[in-house]
Amino acid sequence: MNIEQLILFLTPVVGIGLVLLALRIHDRITGFPFGKGKGK
């Protein structure tokens, strides 16, 4: 596996991770459970 294939493989994984992290930070700031299926 070369570097280009590795980057193409990691890009969506990192993107999903960033989205989940942003949702978790959003939940913590607002207190609104947007990233989770259950309320407080």
C-alpha distance matrix in Angstrom:
0.0 3.8 6.8 8.2 6.3 6.8 10.3 11.0 10.4 12.5 15.1 17.1 17.0 18.4 20.8 22.1 22.6 24.5 26.7 27.5 28.4 30.5 32.3 33.0 34.4 36.4 37.8 38.9 40.5 42.3 42.9 42.0 39.5 37.5 34.1 35.8 37.8 40.8 43.4 44.9
3.8 0.0 3.8 5.6 5.6 6.3 8.8 10.2 10.8 12.4 14.5 17.1 17.4 18.2 20.4 22.4 22.7 24.2 26.5 27.8 28.3 30.2 32.3 33.2 34.2 36.2 37.9 38.8 40.2 42.1 43.0 42.2 40.0 37.8 34.7 36.7 38.9 41.8 44.2 45.7
6.8 3.8 0.0 3.8 5.5 5.0 6.1 8.6 9.8 10.4 12.0 15.2 15.5 15.6 17.9 20.2 20.4 21.4 24.0 25.5 25.7 27.3 29.8 30.6 31.3 33.3 35.3 36.1 37.2 39.3 40.3 39.7 37.7 35.5 32.5 34.8 37.3 40.1 42.3 43.6
8.2 5.6 3.8 0.0 3.8 5.4 5.1 6.2 8.6 9.9 10.6 13.6 14.8 15.1 16.6 19.2 20.0 20.8 22.9 24.8 25.4 26.6 29.0 30.3 31.0 32.6 34.8 35.9 36.8 38.6 39.8 38.8 36.9 34.4 31.6 34.0 36.3 39.4 41.5 43.1
6.3 5.6 5.5 3.8 0.0 3.8 5.4 5.0 6.1 8.6 10.1 12.2 13.2 14.4 16.0 17.9 19.0 20.4 22.2 23.7 24.7 26.3 28.2 29.5 30.7 32.3 34.0 35.4 36.6 38.2 39.1 38.0 35.7 33.3 30.3 32.4 34.5 37.6 40.0 41.7
6.8 6.3 5.0 5.4 3.8 0.0 3.8 5.5 5.1 6.1 8.6 11.1 11.1 12.0 14.3 16.1 16.5 18.0 20.3 21.5 22.1 24.0 26.1 26.9 28.1 30.0 31.7 32.7 34.1 36.0 36.7 35.9 33.6 31.5 28.3 30.4 32.7 35.6 37.9 39.4
10.3 8.8 6.1 5.1 5.4 3.8 0.0 3.8 5.3 5.1 5.9 9.2 10.0 10.0 11.8 14.3 14.9 15.7 18.0 19.8 20.3 21.7 24.0 25.2 26.0 27.7 29.7 30.8 31.9 33.7 34.8 33.9 31.9 29.6 26.7 29.1 31.6 34.5 36.6 38.1
11.0 10.2 8.6 6.2 5.0 5.5 3.8 0.0 3.8 5.7 5.5 7.6 9.5 10.5 11.4 13.5 15.0 16.1 17.6 19.5 20.6 21.9 23.7 25.3 26.5 27.7 29.7 31.2 32.3 33.7 34.7 33.4 31.4 28.8 25.9 28.3 30.4 33.6 35.8 37.7
10.4 10.8 9.8 8.6 6.1 5.1 5.3 3.8 0.0 3.8 5.8 6.8 7.3 9.3 10.9 12.1 13.3 15.2 16.7 18.0 19.3 21.1 22.6 23.8 25.4 26.9 28.4 29.9 31.4 32.8 33.4 32.2 29.8 27.5 24.3 26.3 28.4 31.5 33.9 35.7
12.5 12.4 10.4 9.9 8.6 6.1 5.1 5.7 3.8 0.0 3.8 5.8 5.1 6.0 8.5 10.0 10.4 12.1 14.2 15.4 16.2 18.1 20.0 21.0 22.2 24.0 25.6 26.8 28.3 30.0 30.7 29.8 27.6 25.4 22.3 24.4 26.9 29.7 31.9 33.5
15.1 14.5 12.0 10.6 10.1 8.6 5.9 5.5 5.8 3.8 0.0 3.9 5.5 5.3 6.1 8.7 9.9 10.6 12.3 14.3 15.2 16.4 18.4 20.0 21.0 22.3 24.3 25.7 26.8 28.3 29.3 28.3 26.3 23.8 21.0 23.6 26.1 29.1 31.1 32.7
17.1 17.1 15.2 13.6 12.2 11.1 9.2 7.6 6.8 5.8 3.9 0.0 3.8 5.5 4.9 6.1 8.4 9.7 10.4 12.2 14.0 15.1 16.5 18.3 19.8 20.8 22.4 24.3 25.5 26.6 27.4 26.0 23.8 21.2 18.3 20.7 22.9 26.1 28.3 30.2
17.0 17.4 15.5 14.8 13.2 11.1 10.0 9.5 7.3 5.1 5.5 3.8 0.0 3.8 5.4 5.3 6.2 8.7 10.0 10.7 12.2 14.2 15.5 16.6 18.4 19.9 21.2 22.7 24.4 25.8 26.2 25.1 22.7 20.5 17.3 19.3 21.7 24.6 26.9 28.5
18.4 18.2 15.6 15.1 14.4 12.0 10.0 10.5 9.3 6.0 5.3 5.5 3.8 0.0 3.8 5.5 5.0 6.1 8.6 9.9 10.3 12.1 14.2 15.2 16.3 18.0 19.8 20.9 22.3 24.0 24.8 24.1 22.1 20.1 17.1 19.6 22.4 25.1 26.9 28.2
20.8 20.4 17.9 16.6 16.0 14.3 11.8 11.4 10.9 8.5 6.1 4.9 5.4 3.8 0.0 3.8 5.4 5.1 6.3 8.7 9.8 10.5 12.4 14.3 15.3 16.3 18.4 20.0 21.0 22.3 23.4 22.2 20.4 17.9 15.3 18.2 20.9 23.8 25.4 27.0
22.1 22.4 20.2 19.2 17.9 16.1 14.3 13.5 12.1 10.0 8.7 6.1 5.3 5.5 3.8 0.0 3.8 5.4 5.1 6.2 8.5 9.8 10.6 12.3 14.2 15.2 16.5 18.5 20.0 20.9 21.5 20.1 17.8 15.5 12.4 14.9 17.5 20.4 22.4 24.2
22.6 22.7 20.4 20.0 19.0 16.5 14.9 15.0 13.3 10.4 9.9 8.4 6.2 5.0 5.4 3.8 0.0 3.8 5.4 5.2 6.1 8.5 9.9 10.5 12.3 14.1 15.3 16.6 18.3 19.9 20.3 19.6 17.4 15.6 12.5 14.8 17.8 20.3 22.0 23.3
24.5 24.2 21.4 20.8 20.4 18.0 15.7 16.1 15.2 12.1 10.6 9.7 8.7 6.1 5.1 5.4 3.8 0.0 3.8 5.5 5.0 6.0 8.6 9.8 10.4 12.0 14.1 15.2 16.3 18.0 19.1 18.5 16.9 15.0 12.4 15.5 18.7 21.0 22.2 23.3
26.7 26.5 24.0 22.9 22.2 20.3 18.0 17.6 16.7 14.2 12.3 10.4 10.0 8.6 6.3 5.1 5.4 3.8 0.0 3.8 5.4 5.1 6.2 8.6 9.9 10.4 12.2 14.3 15.3 16.2 17.2 16.0 14.3 11.8 9.5 12.8 15.8 18.4 19.6 21.1
27.5 27.8 25.5 24.8 23.7 21.5 19.8 19.5 18.0 15.4 14.3 12.2 10.7 9.9 8.7 6.2 5.2 5.5 3.8 0.0 3.8 5.4 5.1 6.2 8.7 9.7 10.5 12.4 14.3 15.3 15.5 14.5 12.2 10.5 7.4 10.1 13.4 15.6 17.1 18.4
28.4 28.3 25.7 25.4 24.7 22.1 20.3 20.6 19.3 16.2 15.2 14.0 12.2 10.3 9.8 8.5 6.1 5.0 5.4 3.8 0.0 3.8 5.4 5.1 6.2 8.5 9.8 10.6 12.3 14.2 14.7 14.6 13.0 11.9 9.4 12.1 15.7 17.3 18.2 18.8
30.5 30.2 27.3 26.6 26.3 24.0 21.7 21.9 21.1 18.1 16.4 15.1 14.2 12.1 10.5 9.8 8.5 6.0 5.1 5.4 3.8 0.0 3.8 5.4 5.1 6.0 8.5 9.9 10.5 12.0 13.3 12.9 12.1 10.5 9.0 12.4 15.9 17.5 17.8 18.6
32.3 32.3 29.8 29.0 28.2 26.1 24.0 23.7 22.6 20.0 18.4 16.5 15.5 14.2 12.4 10.6 9.9 8.6 6.2 5.1 5.4 3.8 0.0 3.8 5.5 4.9 6.1 8.6 9.9 10.4 11.0 9.9 8.6 6.8 5.3 8.7 12.2 13.8 14.2 15.4
33.0 33.2 30.6 30.3 29.5 26.9 25.2 25.3 23.8 21.0 20.0 18.3 16.6 15.2 14.3 12.3 10.5 9.8 8.6 6.2 5.1 5.4 3.8 0.0 3.8 5.4 5.0 6.3 8.7 10.1 9.9 10.0 8.4 8.3 6.5 8.7 12.5 13.3 13.6 13.9
34.4 34.2 31.3 31.0 30.7 28.1 26.0 26.5 25.4 22.2 21.0 19.8 18.4 16.3 15.3 14.2 12.3 10.4 9.9 8.7 6.2 5.1 5.5 3.8 0.0 3.8 5.4 5.1 6.2 8.6 9.6 10.5 10.3 10.3 9.5 12.0 15.7 16.2 15.7 15.5
36.4 36.2 33.3 32.6 32.3 30.0 27.7 27.7 26.9 24.0 22.3 20.8 19.9 18.0 16.3 15.2 14.1 12.0 10.4 9.7 8.5 6.0 4.9 5.4 3.8 0.0 3.8 5.4 5.2 6.0 7.7 7.7 8.3 7.7 8.3 11.1 14.4 15.0 14.1 14.3
37.8 37.9 35.3 34.8 34.0 31.7 29.7 29.7 28.4 25.6 24.3 22.4 21.2 19.8 18.4 16.5 15.3 14.1 12.2 10.5 9.8 8.5 6.1 5.0 5.4 3.8 0.0 3.8 5.6 5.5 5.1 5.3 5.3 6.3 7.0 8.7 11.8 11.7 10.6 10.6
38.9 38.8 36.1 35.9 35.4 32.7 30.8 31.2 29.9 26.8 25.7 24.3 22.7 20.9 20.0 18.5 16.6 15.2 14.3 12.4 10.6 9.9 8.6 6.3 5.1 5.4 3.8 0.0 3.8 5.8 5.4 7.7 8.4 10.1 10.4 11.7 14.9 14.2 12.8 11.6
40.5 40.2 37.2 36.8 36.6 34.1 31.9 32.3 31.4 28.3 26.8 25.5 24.4 22.3 21.0 20.0 18.3 16.3 15.3 14.3 12.3 10.5 9.9 8.7 6.2 5.2 5.6 3.8 0.0 3.8 5.8 8.2 10.2 11.2 12.4 14.2 17.2 16.7 14.8 13.8
42.3 42.1 39.3 38.6 38.2 36.0 33.7 33.7 32.8 30.0 28.3 26.6 25.8 24.0 22.3 20.9 19.9 18.0 16.2 15.3 14.2 12.0 10.4 10.1 8.6 6.0 5.5 5.8 3.8 0.0 3.8 5.3 8.3 9.3 11.6 13.2 15.6 14.9 12.6 12.0
42.9 43.0 40.3 39.8 39.1 36.7 34.8 34.7 33.4 30.7 29.3 27.4 26.2 24.8 23.4 21.5 20.3 19.1 17.2 15.5 14.7 13.3 11.0 9.9 9.6 7.7 5.1 5.4 5.8 3.8 0.0 3.8 6.3 8.8 10.8 11.3 13.5 12.1 9.5 8.3
42.0 42.2 39.7 38.8 38.0 35.9 33.9 33.4 32.2 29.8 28.3 26.0 25.1 24.1 22.2 20.1 19.6 18.5 16.0 14.5 14.6 12.9 9.9 10.0 10.5 7.7 5.3 7.7 8.2 5.3 3.8 0.0 3.8 5.7 8.6 9.2 10.8 10.0 7.7 8.2
39.5 40.0 37.7 36.9 35.7 33.6 31.9 31.4 29.8 27.6 26.3 23.8 22.7 22.1 20.4 17.8 17.4 16.9 14.3 12.2 13.0 12.1 8.6 8.4 10.3 8.3 5.3 8.4 10.2 8.3 6.3 3.8 0.0 3.8 5.6 5.4 7.3 6.9 5.9 7.4
37.5 37.8 35.5 34.4 33.3 31.5 29.6 28.8 27.5 25.4 23.8 21.2 20.5 20.1 17.9 15.5 15.6 15.0 11.8 10.5 11.9 10.5 6.8 8.3 10.3 7.7 6.3 10.1 11.2 9.3 8.8 5.7 3.8 0.0 3.8 5.6 7.6 8.9 8.8 11.0
34.1 34.7 32.5 31.6 30.3 28.3 26.7 25.9 24.3 22.3 21.0 18.3 17.3 17.1 15.3 12.4 12.5 12.4 9.5 7.4 9.4 9.0 5.3 6.5 9.5 8.3 7.0 10.4 12.4 11.6 10.8 8.6 5.6 3.8 0.0 3.8 7.0 9.0 10.2 12.3
35.8 36.7 34.8 34.0 32.4 30.4 29.1 28.3 26.3 24.4 23.6 20.7 19.3 19.6 18.2 14.9 14.8 15.5 12.8 10.1 12.1 12.4 8.7 8.7 12.0 11.1 8.7 11.7 14.2 13.2 11.3 9.2 5.4 5.6 3.8 0.0 3.8 5.6 7.7 10.0
37.8 38.9 37.3 36.3 34.5 32.7 31.6 30.4 28.4 26.9 26.1 22.9 21.7 22.4 20.9 17.5 17.8 18.7 15.8 13.4 15.7 15.9 12.2 12.5 15.7 14.4 11.8 14.9 17.2 15.6 13.5 10.8 7.3 7.6 7.0 3.8 0.0 3.8 6.9 10.2
40.8 41.8 40.1 39.4 37.6 35.6 34.5 33.6 31.5 29.7 29.1 26.1 24.6 25.1 23.8 20.4 20.3 21.0 18.4 15.6 17.3 17.5 13.8 13.3 16.2 15.0 11.7 14.2 16.7 14.9 12.1 10.0 6.9 8.9 9.0 5.6 3.8 0.0 3.8 6.8
43.4 44.2 42.3 41.5 40.0 37.9 36.6 35.8 33.9 31.9 31.1 28.3 26.9 26.9 25.4 22.4 22.0 22.2 19.6 17.1 18.2 17.8 14.2 13.6 15.7 14.1 10.6 12.8 14.8 12.6 9.5 7.7 5.9 8.8 10.2 7.7 6.9 3.8 0.0 3.8
44.9 45.7 43.6 43.1 41.7 39.4 38.1 37.7 35.7 33.5 32.7 30.2 28.5 28.2 27.0 24.2 23.3 23.3 21.1 18.4 18.8 18.6 15.4 13.9 15.5 14.3 10.6 11.6 13.8 12.0 8.3 8.2 7.4 11.0 12.3 10.0 10.2 6.8 3.8 0.0
